[in-house]
Amino acid sequence: PVDYSRSALYPVIANVWIGLEYVLGGGIRLGYSWHGETAEVRHGKGSHAMTWGNLSITGSW
């Protein structure tokens, strides 16, 4: 059997996802995950939020 966890493509196949989601109110939600580290950027209704691991930044403009 092939051990895909030792393949160079394994992080791309198993640990990365990139999503673009339109949410209610015309907002946009971006997020990705890499080896358990996640980052997310949200934009909608004049509010902005960015999270990176346990760090979260929010604002309105």
mmCIF file of the N, C-alpha and C atoms, coordinates in Angstrom:
data_MODEL
# 
_entry.id   MODEL 
# 
loop_
_atom_site.group_PDB 
_atom_site.id 
_atom_site.type_symbol 
_atom_site.label_atom_id 
_atom_site.label_alt_id 
_atom_site.label_comp_id 
_atom_site.label_asym_id 
_atom_site.label_entity_id 
_atom_site.label_seq_id 
_atom_site.pdbx_PDB_ins_code 
_atom_site.Cartn_x 
_atom_site.Cartn_y 
_atom_site.Cartn_z 
_atom_site.occupancy 
_atom_site.B_iso_or_equiv 
_atom_site.pdbx_formal_charge 
_atom_site.auth_seq_id 
_atom_site.auth_comp_id 
_atom_site.auth_asym_id 
_atom_site.auth_atom_id 
_atom_site.pdbx_PDB_model_num 
ATOM 1   N N  . PRO A 1 1  ? 0.835   -1.211 0.000  1.00 0.00 ? 1  PRO A N  1 
ATOM 2   C CA . PRO A 1 1  ? 0.000   0.000  0.000  1.00 0.00 ? 1  PRO A CA 1 
ATOM 3   C C  . PRO A 1 1  ? 0.867   1.259  0.000  1.00 0.00 ? 1  PRO A C  1 
ATOM 4   N N  . VAL A 1 2  ? 0.350   2.301  -0.575 1.00 0.00 ? 2  VAL A N  1 
ATOM 5   C CA . VAL A 1 2  ? 1.075   3.571  -0.662 1.00 0.00 ? 2  VAL A CA 1 
ATOM 6   C C  . VAL A 1 2  ? 0.727   4.426  0.549  1.00 0.00 ? 2  VAL A C  1 
ATOM 7   N N  . ASP A 1 3  ? 1.758   4.971  1.163  1.00 0.00 ? 3  ASP A N  1 
ATOM 8   C CA . ASP A 1 3  ? 1.548   5.860  2.310  1.00 0.00 ? 3  ASP A CA 1 
ATOM 9   C C  . ASP A 1 3  ? 1.471   7.294  1.787  1.00 0.00 ? 3  ASP A C  1 
ATOM 10  N N  . TYR A 1 4  ? 0.251   7.730  1.556  1.00 0.00 ? 4  TYR A N  1 
ATOM 11  C CA . TYR A 1 4  ? 0.076   9.063  0.976  1.00 0.00 ? 4  TYR A CA 1 
ATOM 12  C C  . TYR A 1 4  ? 0.513   10.166 1.927  1.00 0.00 ? 4  TYR A C  1 
ATOM 13  N N  . SER A 1 5  ? 0.596   9.862  3.224  1.00 0.00 ? 5  SER A N  1 
ATOM 14  C CA . SER A 1 5  ? 0.982   10.904 4.172  1.00 0.00 ? 5  SER A CA 1 
ATOM 15  C C  . SER A 1 5  ? 2.430   11.326 3.962  1.00 0.00 ? 5  SER A C  1 
ATOM 16  N N  . ARG A 1 6  ? 3.210   10.514 3.236  1.00 0.00 ? 6  ARG A N  1 
ATOM 17  C CA . ARG A 1 6  ? 4.595   10.888 2.967  1.00 0.00 ? 6  ARG A CA 1 
ATOM 18  C C  . ARG A 1 6  ? 4.754   11.506 1.579  1.00 0.00 ? 6  ARG A C  1 
ATOM 19  N N  . SER A 1 7  ? 3.642   11.624 0.883  1.00 0.00 ? 7  SER A N  1 
ATOM 20  C CA . SER A 1 7  ? 3.687   12.222 -0.444 1.00 0.00 ? 7  SER A CA 1 
ATOM 21  C C  . SER A 1 7  ? 3.757   13.732 -0.334 1.00 0.00 ? 7  SER A C  1 
ATOM 22  N N  . ALA A 1 8  ? 4.441   14.350 -1.274 1.00 0.00 ? 8  ALA A N  1 
ATOM 23  C CA . ALA A 1 8  ? 4.534   15.818 -1.276 1.00 0.00 ? 8  ALA A CA 1 
ATOM 24  C C  . ALA A 1 8  ? 3.172   16.456 -1.517 1.00 0.00 ? 8  ALA A C  1 
ATOM 25  N N  . LEU A 1 9  ? 2.263   15.699 -2.133 1.00 0.00 ? 9  LEU A N  1 
ATOM 26  C CA . LEU A 1 9  ? 0.943   16.261 -2.415 1.00 0.00 ? 9  LEU A CA 1 
ATOM 27  C C  . LEU A 1 9  ? -0.014  16.112 -1.243 1.00 0.00 ? 9  LEU A C  1 
ATOM 28  N N  . TYR A 1 10 ? 0.397   15.369 -0.230 1.00 0.00 ? 10 TYR A N  1 
ATOM 29  C CA . TYR A 1 10 ? -0.523  15.124 0.879  1.00 0.00 ? 10 TYR A CA 1 
ATOM 30  C C  . TYR A 1 10 ? -1.011  16.417 1.540  1.00 0.00 ? 10 TYR A C  1 
ATOM 31  N N  . PRO A 1 11 ? -0.133  17.388 1.807  1.00 0.00 ? 11 PRO A N  1 
ATOM 32  C CA . PRO A 1 11 ? -0.648  18.629 2.414  1.00 0.00 ? 11 PRO A CA 1 
ATOM 33  C C  . PRO A 1 11 ? -1.672  19.324 1.534  1.00 0.00 ? 11 PRO A C  1 
ATOM 34  N N  . VAL A 1 12 ? -1.485  19.228 0.233  1.00 0.00 ? 12 VAL A N  1 
ATOM 35  C CA . VAL A 1 12 ? -2.426  19.888 -0.677 1.00 0.00 ? 12 VAL A CA 1 
ATOM 36  C C  . VAL A 1 12 ? -3.752  19.138 -0.678 1.00 0.00 ? 12 VAL A C  1 
ATOM 37  N N  . ILE A 1 13 ? -3.671  17.820 -0.663 1.00 0.00 ? 13 ILE A N  1 
ATOM 38  C CA . ILE A 1 13 ? -4.888  17.021 -0.733 1.00 0.00 ? 13 ILE A CA 1 
ATOM 39  C C  . ILE A 1 13 ? -5.630  17.029 0.597  1.00 0.00 ? 13 ILE A C  1 
ATOM 40  N N  . ALA A 1 14 ? -4.908  16.889 1.697  1.00 0.00 ? 14 ALA A N  1 
ATOM 41  C CA . ALA A 1 14 ? -5.557  16.621 2.974  1.00 0.00 ? 14 ALA A CA 1 
ATOM 42  C C  . ALA A 1 14 ? -5.686  17.847 3.871  1.00 0.00 ? 14 ALA A C  1 
ATOM 43  N N  . ASN A 1 15 ? -4.790  18.811 3.782  1.00 0.00 ? 15 ASN A N  1 
ATOM 44  C CA . ASN A 1 15 ? -4.751  19.866 4.782  1.00 0.00 ? 15 ASN A CA 1 
ATOM 45  C C  . ASN A 1 15 ? -5.126  21.251 4.264  1.00 0.00 ? 15 ASN A C  1 
ATOM 46  N N  . VAL A 1 16 ? -5.401  21.369 2.986  1.00 0.00 ? 16 VAL A N  1 
ATOM 47  C CA . VAL A 1 16 ? -5.696  22.693 2.443  1.00 0.00 ? 16 VAL A CA 1 
ATOM 48  C C  . VAL A 1 16 ? -7.094  22.713 1.867  1.00 0.00 ? 16 VAL A C  1 
ATOM 49  N N  . TRP A 1 17 ? -7.847  23.704 2.266  1.00 0.00 ? 17 TRP A N  1 
ATOM 50  C CA . TRP A 1 17 ? -9.101  23.951 1.567  1.00 0.00 ? 17 TRP A CA 1 
ATOM 51  C C  . TRP A 1 17 ? -9.243  25.448 1.422  1.00 0.00 ? 17 TRP A C  1 
ATOM 52  N N  . ILE A 1 18 ? -9.705  25.871 0.253  1.00 0.00 ? 18 ILE A N  1 
ATOM 53  C CA . ILE A 1 18 ? -9.925  27.288 -0.004 1.00 0.00 ? 18 ILE A CA 1 
ATOM 54  C C  . ILE A 1 18 ? -11.377 27.455 -0.397 1.00 0.00 ? 18 ILE A C  1 
ATOM 55  N N  . GLY A 1 19 ? -12.095 28.299 0.326  1.00 0.00 ? 19 GLY A N  1 
ATOM 56  C CA . GLY A 1 19 ? -13.515 28.463 0.051  1.00 0.00 ? 19 GLY A CA 1 
ATOM 57  C C  . GLY A 1 19 ? -13.888 29.913 -0.129 1.00 0.00 ? 19 GLY A C  1 
ATOM 58  N N  . LEU A 1 20 ? -14.787 30.136 -1.060 1.00 0.00 ? 20 LEU A N  1 
ATOM 59  C CA . LEU A 1 20 ? -15.379 31.456 -1.261 1.00 0.00 ? 20 LEU A CA 1 
ATOM 60  C C  . LEU A 1 20 ? -16.885 31.281 -1.157 1.00 0.00 ? 20 LEU A C  1 
ATOM 61  N N  . GLU A 1 21 ? -17.474 31.912 -0.159 1.00 0.00 ? 21 GLU A N  1 
ATOM 62  C CA . GLU A 1 21 ? -18.878 31.693 0.124  1.00 0.00 ? 21 GLU A CA 1 
ATOM 63  C C  . GLU A 1 21 ? -19.597 33.033 0.218  1.00 0.00 ? 21 GLU A C  1 
ATOM 64  N N  . TYR A 1 22 ? -20.678 33.167 -0.540 1.00 0.00 ? 22 TYR A N  1 
ATOM 65  C CA . TYR A 1 22 ? -21.528 34.335 -0.435 1.00 0.00 ? 22 TYR A CA 1 
ATOM 66  C C  . TYR A 1 22 ? -22.548 34.079 0.661  1.00 0.00 ? 22 TYR A C  1 
ATOM 67  N N  . VAL A 1 23 ? -22.587 34.960 1.639  1.00 0.00 ? 23 VAL A N  1 
ATOM 68  C CA . VAL A 1 23 ? -23.487 34.774 2.761  1.00 0.00 ? 23 VAL A CA 1 
ATOM 69  C C  . VAL A 1 23 ? -24.601 35.811 2.679  1.00 0.00 ? 23 VAL A C  1 
ATOM 70  N N  . LEU A 1 24 ? -25.593 35.660 3.524  1.00 0.00 ? 24 LEU A N  1 
ATOM 71  C CA . LEU A 1 24 ? -26.740 36.569 3.524  1.00 0.00 ? 24 LEU A CA 1 
ATOM 72  C C  . LEU A 1 24 ? -26.271 38.001 3.745  1.00 0.00 ? 24 LEU A C  1 
ATOM 73  N N  . GLY A 1 25 ? -26.907 38.913 3.059  1.00 0.00 ? 25 GLY A N  1 
ATOM 74  C CA . GLY A 1 25 ? -26.536 40.313 3.169  1.00 0.00 ? 25 GLY A CA 1 
ATOM 75  C C  . GLY A 1 25 ? -25.455 40.697 2.177  1.00 0.00 ? 25 GLY A C  1 
ATOM 76  N N  . GLY A 1 26 ? -25.155 39.818 1.239  1.00 0.00 ? 26 GLY A N  1 
ATOM 77  C CA . GLY A 1 26 ? -24.152 40.145 0.244  1.00 0.00 ? 26 GLY A CA 1 
ATOM 78  C C  . GLY A 1 26 ? -22.738 40.063 0.775  1.00 0.00 ? 26 GLY A C  1 
ATOM 79  N N  . GLY A 1 27 ? -22.558 39.401 1.920  1.00 0.00 ? 27 GLY A N  1 
ATOM 80  C CA . GLY A 1 27 ? -21.226 39.301 2.500  1.00 0.00 ? 27 GLY A CA 1 
ATOM 81  C C  . GLY A 1 27 ? -20.399 38.253 1.794  1.00 0.00 ? 27 GLY A C  1 
ATOM 82  N N  . ILE A 1 28 ? -19.105 38.348 1.976  1.00 0.00 ? 28 ILE A N  1 
ATOM 83  C CA . ILE A 1 28 ? -18.169 37.394 1.407  1.00 0.00 ? 28 ILE A CA 1 
ATOM 84  C C  . ILE A 1 28 ? -17.371 36.785 2.553  1.00 0.00 ? 28 ILE A C  1 
ATOM 85  N N  . ARG A 1 29 ? -17.207 35.468 2.496  1.00 0.00 ? 29 ARG A N  1 
ATOM 86  C CA . ARG A 1 29 ? -16.442 34.779 3.530  1.00 0.00 ? 29 ARG A CA 1 
ATOM 87  C C  . ARG A 1 29 ? -15.323 34.002 2.857  1.00 0.00 ? 29 ARG A C  1 
ATOM 88  N N  . LEU A 1 30 ? -14.100 34.302 3.267  1.00 0.00 ? 30 LEU A N  1 
ATOM 89  C CA . LEU A 1 30 ? -12.932 33.608 2.753  1.00 0.00 ? 30 LEU A CA 1 
ATOM 90  C C  . LEU A 1 30 ? -12.268 32.861 3.891  1.00 0.00 ? 30 LEU A C  1 
ATOM 91  N N  . GLY A 1 31 ? -11.784 31.668 3.595  1.00 0.00 ? 31 GLY A N  1 
ATOM 92  C CA . GLY A 1 31 ? -11.101 30.932 4.642  1.00 0.00 ? 31 GLY A CA 1 
ATOM 93  C C  . GLY A 1 31 ? -10.204 29.871 4.051  1.00 0.00 ? 31 GLY A C  1 
ATOM 94  N N  . TYR A 1 32 ? -9.184  29.500 4.800  1.00 0.00 ? 32 TYR A N  1 
ATOM 95  C CA . TYR A 1 32 ? -8.357  28.382 4.383  1.00 0.00 ? 32 TYR A CA 1 
ATOM 96  C C  . TYR A 1 32 ? -7.702  27.746 5.609  1.00 0.00 ? 32 TYR A C  1 
ATOM 97  N N  . SER A 1 33 ? -7.261  26.525 5.426  1.00 0.00 ? 33 SER A N  1 
ATOM 98  C CA . SER A 1 33 ? -6.637  25.797 6.526  1.00 0.00 ? 33 SER A CA 1 
ATOM 99  C C  . SER A 1 33 ? -5.360  25.149 6.021  1.00 0.00 ? 33 SER A C  1 
ATOM 100 N N  . TRP A 1 34 ? -4.326  25.211 6.825  1.00 0.00 ? 34 TRP A N  1 
ATOM 101 C CA . TRP A 1 34 ? -3.045  24.613 6.432  1.00 0.00 ? 34 TRP A CA 1 
ATOM 102 C C  . TRP A 1 34 ? -2.441  23.969 7.672  1.00 0.00 ? 34 TRP A C  1 
ATOM 103 N N  . HIS A 1 35 ? -2.357  22.657 7.667  1.00 0.00 ? 35 HIS A N  1 
ATOM 104 C CA . HIS A 1 35 ? -1.802  21.901 8.791  1.00 0.00 ? 35 HIS A CA 1 
ATOM 105 C C  . HIS A 1 35 ? -2.452  22.310 10.117 1.00 0.00 ? 35 HIS A C  1 
ATOM 106 N N  . GLY A 1 36 ? -3.751  22.493 10.076 1.00 0.00 ? 36 GLY A N  1 
ATOM 107 C CA . GLY A 1 36 ? -4.462  22.820 11.308 1.00 0.00 ? 36 GLY A CA 1 
ATOM 108 C C  . GLY A 1 36 ? -4.515  24.297 11.624 1.00 0.00 ? 36 GLY A C  1 
ATOM 109 N N  . GLU A 1 37 ? -3.711  25.105 10.940 1.00 0.00 ? 37 GLU A N  1 
ATOM 110 C CA . GLU A 1 37 ? -3.794  26.548 11.133 1.00 0.00 ? 37 GLU A CA 1 
ATOM 111 C C  . GLU A 1 37 ? -4.852  27.085 10.193 1.00 0.00 ? 37 GLU A C  1 
ATOM 112 N N  . THR A 1 38 ? -5.797  27.825 10.742 1.00 0.00 ? 38 THR A N  1 
ATOM 113 C CA . THR A 1 38 ? -6.876  28.333 9.917  1.00 0.00 ? 38 THR A CA 1 
ATOM 114 C C  . THR A 1 38 ? -6.864  29.855 9.905  1.00 0.00 ? 38 THR A C  1 
ATOM 115 N N  . ALA A 1 39 ? -7.261  30.404 8.801  1.00 0.00 ? 39 ALA A N  1 
ATOM 116 C CA . ALA A 1 39 ? -7.418  31.852 8.687  1.00 0.00 ? 39 ALA A CA 1 
ATOM 117 C C  . ALA A 1 39 ? -8.732  32.114 7.977  1.00 0.00 ? 39 ALA A C  1 
ATOM 118 N N  . GLU A 1 40 ? -9.399  33.165 8.370  1.00 0.00 ? 40 GLU A N  1 
ATOM 119 C CA . GLU A 1 40 ? -10.691 33.468 7.779  1.00 0.00 ? 40 GLU A CA 1 
ATOM 120 C C  . GLU A 1 40 ? -10.855 34.975 7.685  1.00 0.00 ? 40 GLU A C  1 
ATOM 121 N N  . VAL A 1 41 ? -11.354 35.414 6.552  1.00 0.00 ? 41 VAL A N  1 
ATOM 122 C CA . VAL A 1 41 ? -11.641 36.826 6.348  1.00 0.00 ? 41 VAL A CA 1 
ATOM 123 C C  . VAL A 1 41 ? -13.102 36.948 5.954  1.00 0.00 ? 41 VAL A C  1 
ATOM 124 N N  . ARG A 1 42 ? -13.814 37.818 6.647  1.00 0.00 ? 42 ARG A N  1 
ATOM 125 C CA . ARG A 1 42 ? -15.219 38.015 6.346  1.00 0.00 ? 42 ARG A CA 1 
ATOM 126 C C  . ARG A 1 42 ? -15.443 39.477 5.990  1.00 0.00 ? 42 ARG A C  1 
ATOM 127 N N  . HIS A 1 43 ? -16.361 39.686 5.059  1.00 0.00 ? 43 HIS A N  1 
ATOM 128 C CA . HIS A 1 43 ? -16.711 41.043 4.681  1.00 0.00 ? 43 HIS A CA 1 
ATOM 129 C C  . HIS A 1 43 ? -18.200 41.071 4.390  1.00 0.00 ? 43 HIS A C  1 
ATOM 130 N N  . GLY A 1 44 ? -18.907 41.962 5.032  1.00 0.00 ? 44 GLY A N  1 
ATOM 131 C CA . GLY A 1 44 ? -20.329 42.077 4.771  1.00 0.00 ? 44 GLY A CA 1 
ATOM 132 C C  . GLY A 1 44 ? -20.966 43.142 5.638  1.00 0.00 ? 44 GLY A C  1 
ATOM 133 N N  . LYS A 1 45 ? -21.909 43.858 5.075  1.00 0.00 ? 45 LYS A N  1 
ATOM 134 C CA . LYS A 1 45 ? -22.683 44.858 5.802  1.00 0.00 ? 45 LYS A CA 1 
ATOM 135 C C  . LYS A 1 45 ? -21.778 45.871 6.502  1.00 0.00 ? 45 LYS A C  1 
ATOM 136 N N  . GLY A 1 46 ? -20.668 46.226 5.863  1.00 0.00 ? 46 GLY A N  1 
ATOM 137 C CA . GLY A 1 46 ? -19.798 47.259 6.415  1.00 0.00 ? 46 GLY A CA 1 
ATOM 138 C C  . GLY A 1 46 ? -18.908 46.793 7.550  1.00 0.00 ? 46 GLY A C  1 
ATOM 139 N N  . SER A 1 47 ? -18.969 45.494 7.884  1.00 0.00 ? 47 SER A N  1 
ATOM 140 C CA . SER A 1 47 ? -18.123 45.000 8.968  1.00 0.00 ? 47 SER A CA 1 
ATOM 141 C C  . SER A 1 47 ? -17.068 44.067 8.401  1.00 0.00 ? 47 SER A C  1 
ATOM 142 N N  . HIS A 1 48 ? -15.919 44.078 9.033  1.00 0.00 ? 48 HIS A N  1 
ATOM 143 C CA . HIS A 1 48 ? -14.810 43.248 8.587  1.00 0.00 ? 48 HIS A CA 1 
ATOM 144 C C  . HIS A 1 48 ? -14.284 42.466 9.780  1.00 0.00 ? 48 HIS A C  1 
ATOM 145 N N  . ALA A 1 49 ? -14.020 41.203 9.566  1.00 0.00 ? 49 ALA A N  1 
ATOM 146 C CA . ALA A 1 49 ? -13.452 40.386 10.631 1.00 0.00 ? 49 ALA A CA 1 
ATOM 147 C C  . ALA A 1 49 ? -12.388 39.492 10.042 1.00 0.00 ? 49 ALA A C  1 
ATOM 148 N N  . MET A 1 50 ? -11.272 39.378 10.753 1.00 0.00 ? 50 MET A N  1 
ATOM 149 C CA . MET A 1 50 ? -10.201 38.510 10.306 1.00 0.00 ? 50 MET A CA 1 
ATOM 150 C C  . MET A 1 50 ? -9.745  37.685 11.492 1.00 0.00 ? 50 MET A C  1 
ATOM 151 N N  . THR A 1 51 ? -9.686  36.372 11.296 1.00 0.00 ? 51 THR A N  1 
ATOM 152 C CA . THR A 1 51 ? -9.213  35.513 12.366 1.00 0.00 ? 51 THR A CA 1 
ATOM 153 C C  . THR A 1 51 ? -8.035  34.706 11.877 1.00 0.00 ? 51 THR A C  1 
ATOM 154 N N  . TRP A 1 52 ? -7.058  34.537 12.732 1.00 0.00 ? 52 TRP A N  1 
ATOM 155 C CA . TRP A 1 52 ? -5.882  33.722 12.406 1.00 0.00 ? 52 TRP A CA 1 
ATOM 156 C C  . TRP A 1 52 ? -5.542  32.938 13.663 1.00 0.00 ? 52 TRP A C  1 
ATOM 157 N N  . GLY A 1 53 ? -5.850  31.659 13.642 1.00 0.00 ? 53 GLY A N  1 
ATOM 158 C CA . GLY A 1 53 ? -5.670  30.879 14.861 1.00 0.00 ? 53 GLY A CA 1 
ATOM 159 C C  . GLY A 1 53 ? -6.560  31.435 15.959 1.00 0.00 ? 53 GLY A C  1 
ATOM 160 N N  . ASN A 1 54 ? -5.958  31.850 17.058 1.00 0.00 ? 54 ASN A N  1 
ATOM 161 C CA . ASN A 1 54 ? -6.722  32.409 18.161 1.00 0.00 ? 54 ASN A CA 1 
ATOM 162 C C  . ASN A 1 54 ? -6.821  33.930 18.083 1.00 0.00 ? 54 ASN A C  1 
ATOM 163 N N  . LEU A 1 55 ? -6.212  34.525 17.060 1.00 0.00 ? 55 LEU A N  1 
ATOM 164 C CA . LEU A 1 55 ? -6.237  35.971 16.918 1.00 0.00 ? 55 LEU A CA 1 
ATOM 165 C C  . LEU A 1 55 ? -7.416  36.384 16.054 1.00 0.00 ? 55 LEU A C  1 
ATOM 166 N N  . SER A 1 56 ? -8.154  37.346 16.508 1.00 0.00 ? 56 SER A N  1 
ATOM 167 C CA . SER A 1 56 ? -9.309  37.830 15.759 1.00 0.00 ? 56 SER A CA 1 
ATOM 168 C C  . SER A 1 56 ? -9.262  39.344 15.689 1.00 0.00 ? 56 SER A C  1 
ATOM 169 N N  . ILE A 1 57 ? -9.439  39.875 14.482 1.00 0.00 ? 57 ILE A N  1 
ATOM 170 C CA . ILE A 1 57 ? -9.450  41.318 14.275 1.00 0.00 ? 57 ILE A CA 1 
ATOM 171 C C  . ILE A 1 57 ? -10.774 41.679 13.610 1.00 0.00 ? 57 ILE A C  1 
ATOM 172 N N  . THR A 1 58 ? -11.477 42.611 14.202 1.00 0.00 ? 58 THR A N  1 
ATOM 173 C CA . THR A 1 58 ? -12.750 43.039 13.631 1.00 0.00 ? 58 THR A CA 1 
ATOM 174 C C  . THR A 1 58 ? -12.753 44.553 13.490 1.00 0.00 ? 58 THR A C  1 
ATOM 175 N N  . GLY A 1 59 ? -13.557 45.037 12.570 1.00 0.00 ? 59 GLY A N  1 
ATOM 176 C CA . GLY A 1 59 ? -13.658 46.474 12.363 1.00 0.00 ? 59 GLY A CA 1 
ATOM 177 C C  . GLY A 1 59 ? -14.833 46.788 11.455 1.00 0.00 ? 59 GLY A C  1 
ATOM 178 N N  . SER A 1 60 ? -15.171 48.042 11.401 1.00 0.00 ? 60 SER A N  1 
ATOM 179 C CA . SER A 1 60 ? -16.244 48.499 10.519 1.00 0.00 ? 60 SER A CA 1 
ATOM 180 C C  . SER A 1 60 ? -15.786 49.765 9.809  1.00 0.00 ? 60 SER A C  1 
ATOM 181 N N  . TRP A 1 61 ? -15.961 49.779 8.484  1.00 0.00 ? 61 TRP A N  1 
ATOM 182 C CA . TRP A 1 61 ? -15.649 50.971 7.702  1.00 0.00 ? 61 TRP A CA 1 
ATOM 183 C C  . TRP A 1 61 ? -16.321 50.877 6.355  1.00 0.00 ? 61 TRP A C  1 
# 
